[in-house]
Structure formats: structure tokens, C-alpha cells
């Protein structure tokens, strides 16, 4: 393993607990949260470099932008900006990497004890299911990468997100930096401890993957993805997409034989 593709998110960062105060585009403390998230990313980069992973491409996966560019580790290159590139463009960029990693992840929508839990959108989406099973952003990334044969080898973030990843991907390395008490509260370790856990954990995960390769995450086709929205107007917009099937006022369904054609619909 010499290369890694890294997605960052904000809500799983130690010290970050509030959508309105720290995560939304108009949040008062968004820049502080970005600095904390960037420091955790940089800690992950140090851990990768220490075990010989030198080609590191990072995608800022937080909707409002979750990284502080000036503090970015010099060893990485960054995909950033909104709107995000089309999935076909992202696929062409990342498919040559050997492993996938997420830093700063939260649990899927509906996990009662999870701080800042949501799936894709905290304001529009109630939950997502794939072939009848509830999934979150962790499964979306794992399956998208798995379609190209790329394994998901490490995740840091909230404890509930780490637990979600372990259930989905046997053998994955994790580093929990906070424990949710509810959607708006958590117990965080110190910023320095969070970074130490990430550096050590990602180094162990990379070495473990070399010795005991983690297989790509692949589910059998065909695929049926359902998105349940909080409000009917969001479902209206989703239902207007090609291939969409309106299930009820708040639910839209998509079918496909290629996981990449449905996983981010």
C-alpha cells in the first residue's frame, strides 16, 4: 500500500458538537471547526507517511467546506469546492488509489446516542436504505470504492461511526475521538489525544492491511435504493430525476445493476 484516497468530514471531529454553531455555512465557529478537522487530517497524514504511504489525495467531503487550506499538510493534494464534481469525474480521479480512508466521520441518521448523526443531509434526508438495509455515508463510500476493487481500511470519528464501520467492514482500523451522548452533545478527548490516536491508528491499519488485506466491500446486484425525506418538497425534487420512482409523499426509489449508478442518487 503506497497510495491512499482520503475523505474528510467535519461532524466526527473531536471538539465539534453542533450543526448550527460549528458545521453549517453560516455557523459562528465554523472556521474553528475547520482548523480542528484539518489538524486531525494532518495527524492521519503523518501516520501514513510513517509507514511509507506517500501518495495521498484528500477530498473535503463536508458540504460547507470542512478544511482550513493554509494549515494543510504539505504532503497532500486536495479536491475541494462546491458543487462537487460529478461522480463520474471523481471515479476517474480516485480509482487508481490502493485504499480508502475517512477522517472525521459521524454515524448514520437515526442512531439515538450519536452526536450530529445524519446521512448526506442533516436538513433534508430522514434515512436511506439499500436493498432494505439502512445505510449511511460509511456504506456509501465503502460500496463506491468497492466497485473499483478499492478496500476501505481506516476511519476516525465518533465512536458510533467507528462501530458502524466495524460492522460493515471486518478488519477495518478505527480511532474513536469522541463519544456521542445525544445529537447535540458528546464526550471528546483532548485535541492532542485525538491526533495521537489517529496517527497511531492509521499506521497500524496500513500495516495490518499489508499483512492481512481487507477485501473491497461489494454487495450483490440488483440494487434498490430508497431515500426518505423529511419534507415532500425535497422528495418532489428527487422524484424529478431520471429513473426515479415515487413511493409515497416523502420516499423516492431508484433501481440499478451498477452500484455506482444508484448509491449517490
N, C-alpha and C positions, 0 to 999 in steps of 0.2 A: 504494500500500500504506500504509494508515493504521492497521491493526489487526493483531494477531498473537496466536495461541494458543501458549503455551509449555509443554511438558512438561519437567520436570526429573527426572533420575535421579542416583544417588549414585556408582555404581561407576566412572563415567568421569571423575570429578573428579581434578584433579592433587593428588598427595599422599595419595590413598586407594588402598590396595592389597589389603586383607584383608577377607574376609567376616566372619570371627569377631571380629576386633578393631575393625572400623570400620563394618560395614554391617548386621549383624543387630540385632534389637531389644534384645538384652542385651549388645551389643558395648561394650567398655570405653571406646572412643574414638569412639562414635557421635556425640556432641554436637560434638566437634572436626570430624568429617567433615561434619556438617550446616552448620557455620559456613563451612567451605571451599566447600561446594556453593552456599550462599547468596551468598557473595561472587562466585562465577562467574556465577550468575544475575544479580546486580546489575550486573555488568560488561556482560552482554548487554543489560540494560535501558538502560543508558547509551548503548550503541551504537545501539539502536533509536530512542531519543528524539532522538539527534543527527541522525537523518535523517527525522524527522517521523512516526515510528510512536508514537502516544501512547496508544492503547487496547490494553493488554497484560493478558491474563488468563493466569495461571500455574496449572498443575496439578502438585502434588507427586506424582510418579509412583513414588517409592521406597516399597516395601512397609512398612517400619518408620517411614516419615516421614523425608524427607531434607533438610528446610529448617529454619533457625533463625528462627522467626517475628519475633522482636524486631529482627532485622537486615534484614528485608525492605525492598527499595526502596519508597519511598512512592508511586511511580507505578503499582504493580501491584495487582491483586486476586488472591486466592489461593483455589483449590479444594484442600481438604485434608481429612484424616480417613479412618478406616478402619472398616468396609469401604467401599470405593469406591462411588460412585453407580452404579446400573445404566447400561449402555452407552446405553440409550435416553435417559436423562436427560442424560448427557454430550453426546450428539449434539445434543440440543436447545439446549444451552448454547453449544457451540463452532461450530456450523455457520454462524454469521453472521460468523466471522472470515475475514480475507483470506488468511492464510498460517499454516503450522505450523512450529514450531521445537522442537528438543530440545537441552537443555543437560545435559552430564554423562553422555553415553551410552557404553555398553560394547558390545563385539561380541557376535554371536550365539553360542550354545553350540557348542562343538566347534572353535573357532579356536585352534589349538595355542599360538600365541605371545601370545594375548590375555589381558591381566590381567583377572581377575574375569569372564571370559566366561560367559554363561548366556542362556537365553531364558525370560522370565517368572519362573521359579522356579529358584534355584540348588540347591535340595534335592530337587525332585520331578521336573522335566522334563529328559529327555535331549536331545530336539530336537523341532522342529515342521517339518512340510513343508506346502506349499500347492501343489496340482496337481503334485506330485512334486518341487518345488524347496524346498530348505531355506531357511527364513526366520527372522528374529529380530525383536526388538522394533522395529527401524527400519522393516522392511517392514510390520509390523502397523500402526504409526502412519500410514505413508505411504498405505496402502490404505484405512484407515478414513477419513482426511481426503479422499482422492481421490474417495471415493463421494459427497462433497458438493461436489466441484469445488474443494477447497482444496489448493493446492500446498504441498509441503514444501521450504522454501527455505534452511534453515541447521541445522547440527548441530555441536556441540562435544563433545569427549571424547577417548577413547583413539584412537590412530592407526588401529587395526584397525576401529574403528567408523566413522571418517571414510572409510576405504577402502570399507567395506561400503555406506555411503550413496552414495558417488560411483558405484559400480557400479549401484546401483538407480535413482538419480535423476540423470540428466545435467544438469549446470548447477548443482547444489546447492552452496552455500557451506559450508565446513567450517573448523574450527580444532582442531588436534590439540594437546592439553596434556600428554599422556604417551604413551609407547611401551611396550607390554607386552613382557616378557621370558618370561613364563610366567603361569599362572593366579594365582600369588601374588606376583608381582614386576613392577616397571615402572621405567622411567626417566621421572621427572616433571620438567617445567620448574618454575621457582620459582612461587610463588603469584601474585606480581605480574606475571610474564611471562604466565602463563596468562590472567589477567584482561585484560591488554593485547591478547593475541591474540584473545580472544573479542570485546572491544569493537570492535576494528578489523575483524575478520572479519565480524561480523554487520552492521555498517554497509555494508561492501562488498556483502554478499549482498543486502541490501534494495535498494540502488541498482541492482545488476545485475538483480534480478527486475523492477524497474520498467522498465528498458530492454529486457530480453530475458525476458519472462515464462516461468517454469518451468511446464510443464503439470502438472495433477494426475496422480498415479500411479494408473493404472487397468489391471487385468488382466481379460481376458475371462472371463465365466462359461461354464459352471458351475464351482463351486469344490469341491474335495475337500481338506479339512484333516485331517492326521494328527498326533496327539500321541503321542510315545514317552516313556514314563515310566521312571524308574529302577527303580521297585518296583511290584509288582502291586496293592498296596492303593490306591495313588494312581490306577491305571488303573481299579480297581473303582469308585471314587467318580465318576470322569469318565464311565464307561460307563453309570452310572445316570441321566445327564442325558437329557432328551427328544431323540430323533433320533440318539443315539449308536449307533455300530456297533463292536462289539468285534472287532478284527482278530486279536490274539493276547494273550498274558498281559500285555504291557506297552504295547500300542498301541491307541488308540481313534481312530475316524474319524468325521468329520462331513461332510455334503453340504449344498450350498445354492446358490441362484442370486443371492442378495444377499450381497455380501462382508461386510457388517456383521453378518449372521446367523451367520457362521462364524469370523471372524478372531480373536475372543477366546473361543472355546468352550473 
